[in-house]
Amino acid sequence: MIYKFIDNNGSEISVNSLESLQALVDSDTINESTKVKAGLRGKWTIALEIEGLIFNTKDEVQNISEPEEDIKSFITQSENSSKKDEIEEIKEKVVTKKEEEKIDEEETKVAQEVSEYENNESSNDTSDYYTEKFENNDNVDEFMAPSLPEAIKICFKKYFDFKGRASRSEYWYFILFIFLGYGAGFLLGLITPALFWLLGIFFIGIIIPAIAATTRRLHDINKSGWFQALPIPPGILETIFATSRNETGEIIFLIIGLAIYIYLLVLYCTAGDSKTNRFGKNPLK
């Protein structure tokens, strides 16, 4: 515990322990009437009332028989030297006023933080705040997702970009654009068969950005872009069995291919990582 006392010059000095304070008493630096307080926030009192401090009374001093002169001088010198050493050690441990003020400021700051925390705990709005915060994180696509024109612009801007991440809204808006384009091209082909070539140009134009957008969508859920190639081996094997008229093998690999497509559809619909993953930052932030 820290003790403070006021010396003969009126200066306020601190020591780190009761033993250090006792050493000052023994060296007559502190007497019975010296003002002392225990702890930084204790009340001032006289040294005589501090529990644990021992003072030598005058009667005891008088009752002590005086030894011979040479022995007395030897003892006095040794005592003085030991007292000086103790006082030097105490002075090294004395806390400066600036350090005391810093400790007081830190204690006040901690008390304020505890008070604010208790006030927040007792507030009725706390749970609503965190509930709203987490609900906003769960529905981040709803508030920060790009619109259809923005998604189309992003996908064509990242025509050959197979890195980074794409949110669900960006990916599915681009897929919607592809379906609308195919639908419009097919209708134009029915009206004028000569316009079917527009559908071929459209297919050539969107195949690369579609693969790139799918790759980035898989990156958004921390999956490799090569996952979109999973249906290719079963499709090849299905074609081989169909050519050789092996219906059993054809049906087996047809089912396997459908299962893979369903699995990929689930991946494409899965929400992306809210934080940065190995493929980059969250595209919605």
Secondary structure as the mmCIF struct_conf table of DSSP 4:
data_model
#
loop_
_struct_conf.conf_type_id
_struct_conf.id
_struct_conf.beg_label_comp_id
_struct_conf.beg_label_asym_id
_struct_conf.beg_label_seq_id
_struct_conf.end_label_comp_id
_struct_conf.end_label_asym_id
_struct_conf.end_label_seq_id
STRN STRN1 TYR A 3 ILE A 6
TURN_TY1_P TURN_TY1_P1 ASN A 8 ASN A 9
BEND BEND1 GLY A 10 GLY A 10
STRN STRN2 GLU A 12 VAL A 15
BEND BEND2 ASN A 16 SER A 17
HELX_RH_AL_P HELX_RH_AL_P1 LEU A 18 ASP A 26
TURN_TY1_P TURN_TY1_P2 SER A 27 ASP A 28
BEND BEND3 THR A 29 ILE A 30
TURN_TY1_P TURN_TY1_P3 GLU A 32 SER A 33
STRN STRN3 LYS A 35 ALA A 38
BEND BEND4 GLY A 39 GLY A 39
TURN_TY1_P TURN_TY1_P4 LEU A 40 ARG A 41
HELX_LH_PP_P HELX_LH_PP_P1 GLY A 42 TRP A 44
STRN STRN4 THR A 45 ILE A 46
HELX_RH_3T_P HELX_RH_3T_P1 ALA A 47 GLU A 49
BEND BEND5 ILE A 50 ILE A 50
TURN_TY1_P TURN_TY1_P5 GLU A 51 GLY A 52
HELX_RH_AL_P HELX_RH_AL_P2 LYS A 58 ASN A 63
BEND BEND6 ILE A 64 ILE A 64
HELX_LH_PP_P HELX_LH_PP_P2 SER A 65 GLU A 66
HELX_RH_AL_P HELX_RH_AL_P3 GLU A 69 LYS A 93
HELX_LH_PP_P HELX_LH_PP_P3 VAL A 94 THR A 96
HELX_RH_AL_P HELX_RH_AL_P4 LYS A 97 SER A 122
TURN_TY1_P TURN_TY1_P6 ASN A 124 ASN A 124
HELX_RH_AL_P HELX_RH_AL_P5 ASP A 125 ASP A 138
TURN_TY1_P TURN_TY1_P7 ASN A 139 ASN A 139
HELX_RH_AL_P HELX_RH_AL_P6 VAL A 140 MET A 144
HELX_RH_AL_P HELX_RH_AL_P7 LEU A 148 LYS A 157
TURN_TY1_P TURN_TY1_P8 LYS A 158 PHE A 160
BEND BEND7 LYS A 163 GLY A 164
HELX_RH_AL_P HELX_RH_AL_P8 ARG A 168 ILE A 191
HELX_RH_3T_P HELX_RH_3T_P2 PRO A 193 LEU A 195
HELX_RH_AL_P HELX_RH_AL_P9 PHE A 196 ASP A 220
TURN_TY1_P TURN_TY1_P9 ILE A 221 ASN A 222
HELX_RH_3T_P HELX_RH_3T_P3 GLY A 225 ALA A 229
TURN_TY1_P TURN_TY1_P10 LEU A 230 PRO A 231
HELX_RH_AL_P HELX_RH_AL_P10 ILE A 232 THR A 243
TURN_TY1_P TURN_TY1_P11 SER A 244 ARG A 245
HELX_RH_AL_P HELX_RH_AL_P11 GLU A 247 CYS A 269
BEND BEND8 THR A 270 THR A 270
HELX_LH_PP_P HELX_LH_PP_P4 ALA A 271 ASP A 273
BEND BEND9 SER A 274 LYS A 275
STRN STRN5 ASN A 277 ASN A 277
TURN_TY1_P TURN_TY1_P12 ARG A 278 PHE A 279
STRN STRN6 GLY A 280 GLY A 280
BEND BEND10 LYS A 281 LYS A 281
TURN_TY1_P TURN_TY1_P13 PRO A 283 LEU A 284
#
